[in-house]
Amino acid sequence: MVTFQKISDRVTETKWSKLYISMALCQCIIVIALQGSICYLNSYQADLLPEPTTDSVLTSSSTKFDWIPVRAADRLGRIKWENIAFIGFQVWFIGMVFDATVYQNTAEILALAILNVLCAILGALQVVDGVKWLDRLLQTSYPTDALAMAEKIEISLSVVLLSFAIVMSFLSYQMSKQFGWNIYKKIGADVQIQKMYRVFQFFVLALKIDVFTGFMVSIFYLMQFALKRGIMWETIIQVIVTVCILPMLYFARSAGSAEIWIGVAFALATAVLGIICMKNFGKGLKPFIQRGSLKLEVESNNMKNAKAHESWVIDED
């Protein structure tokens, strides 16, 4: 059983554990502050632009520059949720850091180091995306002060993420050596037992990653689409599934092998079907499976595009 005393002992066990926790806390605080600022500025910039659902749609006299503000507003609206997801990842990350330190999970420590590097790469891509939309909006008459400020903060964020990724990678290496010695003292020199224990650590790691990719992403989905479309019957089902995710992951640790293989089979089948559907989206499937307001929007755009095309037809009578 985890007690406050055990947490305190594991966190303060060595100088490396103290540094590891301290740097993780600093990263979490700084990144959340920067991402929160970027999220606010992106939302402010999006409010200055025309809504993607307004009547400013393509007509026979429209140019590509007429579409830039509408597309920018849509993209900035989606970036806001990406910023929130980034913040959620940092909260999950600091929880995982404490968990890995307390339970001395080497696989978890190494996985967090890799995820931190990926986080730094995503931070750089965020800068590229921000620069692209800033350059496009500069071709219009809309103010871009907020987006320009967000770009500067994004550059700072990418530098911060890269710096923390390097430092945390070094500390993760030191922590893995510390855990390796502690685990050796715990389970002995039996190679087979060590292999089985390592596999168990990776299984527990996978469940904890599922907490973010499954539970937290599901919450973000509910927040985004429930606010945009309102409560629908699909939303209710999503709420039920989301509530069930955490207890399912918890009981997975004590489930029998038969249940595990059934779950793996369903997960693989779902992944394959999802990949096939995603490929089919770009081949003409997407317009036919929209629901609610998105379906009405697609139909409205099709009708307006048809009218724009008819306006160019020459009457031969």
N, C-alpha and C positions, 0 to 999 in steps of 0.2 A: 504493500500500500504506500502511495506517495504521500509524504508529510512535508510540512514546511521545513523541518529540520533536514530531511533528505535532500530537498531542493537546494537549500543553503549549502549543505556539505558538498554536493556535486558541482555547484556553480563556483564555489571558492576552493575547489580541490587543489588546483595548480594555478600558476600565473597565466597559463595558456587558456584555461577555462574562463578566468576572469576577463582576460582580453577579448576572448571570443564573444562572450555575452555583452560586454561593454560596446564593442564595435557594432554588433548586431542592433543594439538599442539605438546607437547614434545613427546608423543607416536608416532604421525605421522612422525615426523622428524627422530627419532631414528630408528623406524622400517623400514622406507623406506631406510635409509642408510645401515642398516644391510642386508636387503633383496637384495638391489642392489649389495652389495659385494658378497653375496651368489650366485646370478644370474651370475655375472661375472666369479666367480671361477668354477661354474658348467659348464658354456659354454666353458671355457678354458680347463677344464678336458675332455669334450666331444670332443673337437678338437684334442686331443692327441690320441683318440681311433679310430678304424676303423669305417667307415660309415656303418649303418645298411643295406644299399642297395648295398654294394660292393660284390665282388665275394667270400668273406670269409663265405661261407654257409656250411651247414652240408654235410659231405661226409661220406663214409663208414668207414673212418679211423679217423674221428673227435671225440673228447671227449667233455665232458661238459665244460671243461676249455677253449676250443676253442670258445665257444659261449659267455663266460662271457664278453669280451670286447665289442662285438657287441651289446649285450643286455644292457650293461651299457651305451653305447653311445646313444642308443635309449631312455633309461629311463632318462638320464641326459638332453637330448634334450627336453623331455616333462616336466621335472622339471623346466626348464628355464621359460616355459610359466606359470607354477604354481607360480613361484616367481613373475613374472610380474602381475599375477592376485592378488597376495597378496599385492603388491604395489598399484594396482588399488583399492583394498578394503580399504586401509588406506586413500587414497584420498577421496573416497566416504564417509568413516567414519567421517572424519573431517568436510566434508560438512553437513552430517547429524547432527553432534553435534551442529554446528551453527544453523541449521534449527530448531532442537528441542528446543534450548534455546530461539531463537527469537519467535517462535510460541507457546512455552510453551506446548509442546506435551508430556504428561506423558508416554503414551504408547511407544512413540519413544525413550524416555530416557531409559526405562526399557528394550526395545528390543536391544538397543545398548549395554547395560551392558551384556546381554545374549550372543550377537554376539561376544563381546570381550572375554568372557570366552571360547567360541567355538574356537576363533582365537588362544588362548593360547594352547588349546588341539591340534589343527592342527600344531602348532609350535613344540610340543613335538613329534608328529607323523613324522614331517619332519626330526627330529634328528634320529629317529629309521630307517627311509628309507635311510638316508645318511650313517649311520653306516653299514647297510646291504651291500650296494654297495661298500663301502670302504673295508670291509672285503673280499668281493669277488675279487675285483681288486688286493688286496695284494697277491692273489694266482697266479697272472700273472706277466709278466715282464714289464708291463706298469707303468710309474711314477704316483704316487698318491698324490704328494705334494699339489696340488690345492684342491683336494677333502678332504684331511686331514685338511687343513686350513678352508674349508667350514664347516666341521663338528664342529670345535671349535666355529665358528661364529653362527652356528645353535643352539648350546647349549646356547650361550649367548643370542640369540634371544628368545629362549623359556623361559629363566629366566626373561628377560625384559617383555615379553608378560604376563607372570603370575603375575608379580609385578604390571603392569599397570591394569590388569584385576581386581585385588583385590582393588586397589585404586579407579578405576573408578566405581566399584560396590558400594563402600561406598558413593562416590560423587553423583552417580545416585540416591541413596536412599534419600540423602539430597535435591537434585534437585526436586525429585518427591513430597516431602513434600511442598517445596516452590511453585511448580506449582499447587498442590492441593488447597492451600489456595487462590492463585490468581484466579483459575478457579471458586472456590466457590464464591468469590466476584463478578465474572463476570456474572455467570448464576443463582446464588441464591441457595436456599435449595431444590428446586423441584427435587425429586429423579428421576422421569421419564425423565426430561430434562438432568439430569446428565448422565443417562444410554445412552440416544441417543447421547449425545456429546461424550461419551467414545467410542461408536461404530464408530462414524465418525472419531475419532482419529485413531482407528485401521485400518479403510479403507484407510485413507491417508498414514498411515505407510506402508500398503501393497503395495501401488502404488510406494512409495519411495524405498522399497526393490526391487521392480520389475525393477527400474532403474539400479540397479547393476546386478541382476540375469538375466535380459533380455537384456538391452541395452549394458552394459559394457562387459558382457560375449560374446555377439554377436560380439562386436568389437574385442575381443581377438581371437575369432574363425576366423574372417576374416583375421586378421594379421597373424595368425599361418598358416592357410591352403592356403591363397593366396600366401604367400611367398614360401610355399613348393610345391604347385601344379600349381601355375600360375592362371591367370584369366580364369574361366570357366563360363558357363551359370548359374550354380548354385550360383557362387559367386556374379553375378549381381543381382540375386533375393535376396540373403542374404543382399546385400547393401541396396536395396530398403526397405526390411523389417526393417532393422536396423534404417534407417532414419525415418521410420514411427513410431517407438516405442515411442519416447519421446512425440510427439504431441498427440498420442493416450492416453498415461498415463495422460497428462495434461487435455484433454477434458473429461476423465473418471469422473472427479470430478463434471461435470455438465450434465452428460448423464442421460437419462431417465431410469426408472426401467426396461423396456422391453429390451433395449439394454444391460443393465447390465446382465440380466439373460441369454441372448443369448451368451454373452461373457463367462459367467461362464460355460455354457453347452459345448461350444467349448473347453474351457480350460480343463475341466474334461475329455472330450472325448480324447483330445490329450494326456493327462497324462496317461490314461488307455492304449491307443494304444502304447505309448512309453514304458510303463512297459512290455507289452506283447512282443514287438519287442526286448527289451533288454534281456528278458529271452530266446527268441528264438535264439539270437546270439550265446549263448553257446551250442546250440543243433544242430549246423551244418548250420545255416542260413548265418552267417557272410561272408564266402568266396564267396557266390553267389550274394551279393549285393554291392561288391566293385566297384569303378569307377576309371577311369584314371590310374595313376601310381600305385595305390594300387592293382588294378585288375591285371595289368601286373606282379607286384611283386609276388602276390599269385600264378599266373599261372607258373611263373618261378620257384618258390620254389617247387611247386608240380612236375614239370618236373624233377628237380634235385633230389628230393627225390625218384622219380620213378627210375631214372637212378642208384641212389645209391643202391636201393633195387635189381635191375636187376644184379648189379655187384656181388651180393652174390649168385645168382642162379647157381647151378651146371649143366653143360651141360651133359645130359645123353646120347646124341647121340654118 
